[in-house]
Amino acid sequence: MRAVRCSGGGDLDVLQWIDIDDPVPGPGEVVIDVAASAVNRADLLQRMGFYPPPPGVTDTLGLECSGRIAALGAGVTEWSVGDEVCALLAGGGQAERAVAPVGQVMPIPAGVELITAAALPEVSTTVWSNVVQLAALRAGEALLVHGGASGIGTMAIQIGKALGATVLATAGSAAKLERCRELGADVGINYREEDFAAVTATATGGRGVDVILDLMGASYLERNVAALATNGRLVVIGMQGGTRAELDLAALLGKRASVHATSLRSRPLEEKTAICRAVVADLWPLIAAGTVRPVVHATLPMSQVAEAHRLISEGEHVGKVLLTP
């Protein structure tokens, strides 16, 4: 089969669409004939040599896929060959075939096309595990989503609204902010022109927001803490703005607030299985009802993976960029 690999870490020219051995499922695994995968920022970091796959995980890029089950490993009884599924992966999705642990294989939500379903696993599990399970966002609270036009952001806005929260979103252009509002954001903040902490204070009458989902990390830490309400929860899931910053403990203590930093790829199998099950039970019905939907910016062939990386790195996309074999 063919797969997306990197010839070392570097720029777009290290990306390759090459022949490799077909995967074989181990116990508790399935092989999926891939209909589509998606490009995430983790793929860009892996390409550049900054984010290697966990031990024992394939070097093939791709943290999610959709497709049809082609083979079952020993002990797999939940699925049959030919079933249409999507899957959360630690790697390997950008290929003609991918191996997935059975606990991370999910049915396609009703009303979603097979290729489009590749836009769901990473963003749905990331947002649900962090905004709903960890930060426990509730109806009547306020949620601030950084990077509102990203794949994560477009999903977080919709889930926040579905849960009955007031949603504020940051983005870098008027066009992107308009898309955020179309998805349900109540307040749009242009981070290039406005101080999101000041806008948040004004929009909430000085109260602040209850939950912040942050992709930036260090460069936003001080203002994120300032933007939190009493008992607020800041969840950091990315480091696009750096890795080191001073944390004002006095400000945090004064608000009885909390800061969480999480990742998904390296979590134990049992944790990812539990997250996938919660997503299928609680989020898939919202997607089937049309309350939440996947947002796809572009779909390209895997042979054009370099163009997909360019789209993501330039940041002009809204939602997900998909790849098809």
C-alpha positions in Angstrom: 0.0 0.0 0.0 1.0 3.7 -0.1 1.4 6.0 2.9 2.6 9.4 3.9 6.0 9.3 5.5 8.8 11.8 6.1 12.4 11.5 5.0 13.7 13.0 8.2 12.5 16.2 9.8 12.2 19.4 7.8 10.2 21.5 5.4 7.5 20.3 3.0 10.0 18.6 0.7 10.5 15.8 3.3 6.9 14.6 2.8 6.6 11.4 0.7 3.7 9.3 -0.7 5.5 6.0 -0.9 5.0 2.2 -0.9 5.2 0.4 2.4 4.1 -3.0 3.7 0.4 -3.6 4.3 -0.6 -3.4 8.0 -1.6 -6.6 9.9 -4.0 -6.3 12.9 -2.8 -7.5 16.2 -5.1 -8.8 19.0 -7.8 -6.3 19.7 -7.1 -4.3 16.5 -8.8 -3.8 13.1 -7.5 -2.8 9.7 -9.4 -0.1 7.9 -9.5 0.6 4.2 -9.0 4.3 4.5 -11.6 6.6 2.8 -10.0 9.8 4.2 -7.7 11.1 6.9 -7.1 14.6 8.1 -4.1 16.9 8.7 -3.6 18.2 12.2 -0.9 20.5 13.6 0.6 17.5 15.2 1.4 16.2 11.7 3.2 19.5 11.0 5.2 19.2 14.2 6.1 15.5 13.4 7.2 16.5 9.9 9.5 19.1 11.3 11.0 16.6 13.8 9.5 18.1 16.9 6.8 15.6 17.7 7.9 11.9 17.1 5.2 9.2 17.4 5.0 7.4 20.8 7.1 4.2 21.1 5.8 1.4 19.0 3.6 3.6 16.8 4.1 3.7 13.0 6.0 6.6 11.4 3.1 7.1 8.9 1.4 10.4 9.6 -2.3 10.8 10.5 -4.1 10.8 13.8 -7.5 9.9 12.5 -9.3 8.3 9.6 -12.6 7.1 8.2 -13.2 4.0 6.0 -14.4 0.4 5.9 -13.1 -2.4 8.1 -11.0 -4.7 6.0 -9.7 -7.2 8.6 -10.2 -8.1 12.2 -7.5 -9.0 14.8 -7.9 -11.8 17.3 -10.7 -11.2 19.9 -12.5 -8.5 17.9 -16.3 -9.2 18.0 -17.7 -5.7 18.0 -17.2 -5.1 14.3 -17.5 -7.0 11.0 -15.6 -6.7 7.7 -17.2 -4.0 5.6 -18.5 -1.9 8.5 -18.1 1.9 7.9 -16.2 3.5 10.8 -14.0 6.4 11.8 -11.1 6.0 14.2 -8.8 7.9 16.6 -5.2 7.0 16.0 -1.8 7.6 17.4 -0.5 7.5 13.8 -1.0 5.8 10.5 -4.1 7.4 9.2 -2.6 9.0 6.0 -2.4 5.7 4.1 -4.4 3.4 2.0 -4.9 1.2 5.1 -4.6 1.9 8.8 -4.6 -0.2 12.0 -6.7 1.0 14.9 -7.3 -0.4 18.4 -10.9 -1.5 18.6 -11.6 0.8 21.5 -10.8 3.8 19.3 -13.0 2.7 16.4 -16.4 4.5 16.3 -19.4 4.2 14.1 -20.1 7.0 11.5 -22.7 9.4 13.0 -26.1 9.3 11.2 -26.2 11.8 8.3 -22.4 12.2 7.9 -20.8 11.0 4.7 -17.9 8.5 5.0 -15.2 10.9 3.8 -16.5 13.8 5.9 -16.4 11.5 9.0 -12.6 11.7 8.9 -12.9 15.3 10.2 -14.5 14.1 13.5 -12.3 11.7 15.6 -9.5 14.1 16.7 -11.5 17.2 17.2 -14.5 15.5 18.9 -12.4 13.5 21.4 -10.2 16.5 22.1 -13.0 19.0 22.7 -15.2 16.5 24.6 -12.5 15.3 26.9 -11.3 18.8 27.7 -14.3 21.1 27.7 -16.9 18.6 28.9 -15.2 15.9 30.9 -12.3 17.9 32.4 -13.5 21.5 32.6 -17.1 20.4 33.1 -18.7 23.3 31.1 -22.3 23.7 32.1 -25.4 25.5 30.8 -25.3 29.2 31.6 -21.5 29.4 31.8 -19.2 31.3 29.4 -16.6 29.5 27.2 -13.7 31.3 25.5 -12.4 29.4 22.5 -9.0 30.4 21.1 -8.4 29.6 17.4 -12.2 29.6 16.8 -11.8 28.9 13.0 -9.5 25.9 13.5 -10.7 22.3 13.4 -10.7 22.2 17.2 -12.2 25.7 17.4 -15.1 25.0 15.1 -16.1 21.9 17.1 -15.7 23.7 20.5 -17.9 26.6 19.5 -20.7 24.2 18.5 -20.4 22.0 21.5 -20.4 25.0 23.8 -23.6 26.3 22.3 -25.2 22.8 22.3 -24.5 22.7 26.1 -26.2 26.1 26.6 -23.0 28.2 27.2 -22.3 31.7 26.0 -19.4 31.3 23.5 -16.6 33.8 22.8 -14.1 33.0 20.1 -10.9 34.5 18.9 -9.7 34.5 15.2 -7.4 36.5 13.1 -9.7 38.0 10.4 -13.2 39.4 10.0 -14.0 36.6 7.6 -13.0 33.9 10.1 -14.9 35.7 12.9 -18.0 35.7 10.7 -17.7 31.9 10.2 -17.3 31.6 14.0 -20.6 33.5 14.5 -22.3 31.3 11.9 -21.3 28.3 14.0 -22.8 29.9 17.1 -20.2 32.1 18.7 -21.9 35.0 20.6 -18.8 37.2 20.6 -16.0 37.3 18.0 -12.6 38.7 19.0 -9.9 39.7 16.4 -6.8 38.8 18.3 -4.6 40.8 15.8 -6.5 44.0 16.7 -8.1 43.5 20.1 -7.0 42.4 23.6 -9.1 39.3 24.2 -8.9 39.7 28.0 -10.3 43.3 27.7 -13.0 42.3 25.3 -13.9 39.3 27.5 -14.3 41.5 30.5 -16.5 43.9 28.7 -18.7 41.2 27.1 -19.2 39.5 30.5 -19.8 42.6 32.5 -16.5 42.2 34.3 -17.3 38.7 35.4 -14.9 36.8 33.1 -15.4 33.4 31.5 -15.8 30.0 33.2 -13.8 27.9 30.8 -11.0 28.7 28.3 -9.8 26.3 25.6 -6.4 27.4 24.6 -4.1 26.3 21.7 -1.5 29.0 22.3 0.2 28.3 25.6 2.8 30.6 27.1 2.1 33.8 25.1 -1.6 33.7 26.3 -1.1 32.5 29.9 -1.2 35.9 31.7 -4.2 37.2 29.8 -6.0 33.9 30.0 -5.8 34.0 33.8 -7.0 37.6 33.7 -10.0 36.6 31.6 -11.1 33.8 34.0 -14.1 34.2 36.2 -14.1 33.1 39.8 -13.8 29.3 39.9 -12.8 29.4 36.2 -11.0 26.6 34.4 -8.2 27.2 31.8 -7.4 24.1 29.7 -4.2 24.4 27.6 -4.0 21.9 24.7 -1.3 23.5 22.5 1.9 25.5 22.6 1.8 27.5 19.4 2.7 30.6 21.4 5.6 29.0 23.3 6.2 26.7 26.2 7.4 28.9 29.1 5.7 31.7 30.9 5.3 33.0 34.5 2.1 32.0 36.3 0.6 34.6 38.7 -0.4 32.4 41.5 -1.9 35.3 43.4 -4.3 36.0 40.6 -5.1 32.3 40.3 -5.7 31.9 44.0 -7.8 35.1 44.2 -10.1 33.6 41.6 -10.0 30.0 43.0 -9.2 29.1 39.4 -7.4 26.2 37.9 -5.0 25.5 35.0 -4.9 22.2 33.2 -2.5 21.1 30.5 -3.4 18.0 28.6 -2.5 16.0 25.5 -4.4 13.1 23.8 -2.0 11.2 21.6 0.1 9.8 24.5 -2.8 8.8 26.8 -3.1 5.1 27.7 -5.4 3.0 25.5 -8.0 2.6 28.3 -8.3 6.4 28.7 -8.8 7.0 24.9 -11.3 4.1 24.8 -13.4 5.7 27.5 -13.3 9.1 25.7 -14.4 7.5 22.4 -17.2 5.8 24.2 -18.4 9.0 25.7 -18.2 10.8 22.4 -20.3 8.1 20.7 -22.9 8.1 23.5 -23.2 11.9 24.0 -21.9 13.8 21.0 -22.9 11.6 18.1 -26.6 12.2 18.8 -26.0 15.9 18.6 -24.3 15.4 15.2 -27.1 13.1 14.0 -29.6 15.8 15.0 -27.7 18.5 13.0 -27.0 20.5 16.2 -23.2 19.9 15.7 -21.5 19.3 12.4 -18.0 18.7 11.0 -16.5 21.6 9.2 -14.3 20.8 6.2 -12.2 23.5 4.5 -10.7 21.3 1.7 -10.3 17.7 0.6 -7.1 16.8 -1.3 -5.5 13.6 -2.5 -2.8 12.2 -0.2 -0.3 12.7 -3.0 -0.8 16.4 -2.4 -0.1 16.2 1.3 2.5 19.0 1.1 -0.2 21.4 -0.1 -2.4 20.4 2.9 0.5 21.2 5.2 0.9 24.5 3.5 -2.7 25.4 4.0 -2.6 24.5 7.7 0.7 26.4 8.3 -0.5 29.5 6.6 -3.6 29.5 8.8 -6.1 30.6 6.2 -8.3 27.5 6.6 -11.6 27.2 8.5 -12.2 23.8 9.9 -10.4 20.6 8.7 -8.3 19.8 5.8 -8.9 16.2 4.6 -6.8 13.8 2.5 -8.1 10.9 0.4 -5.9 8.0 -0.9 
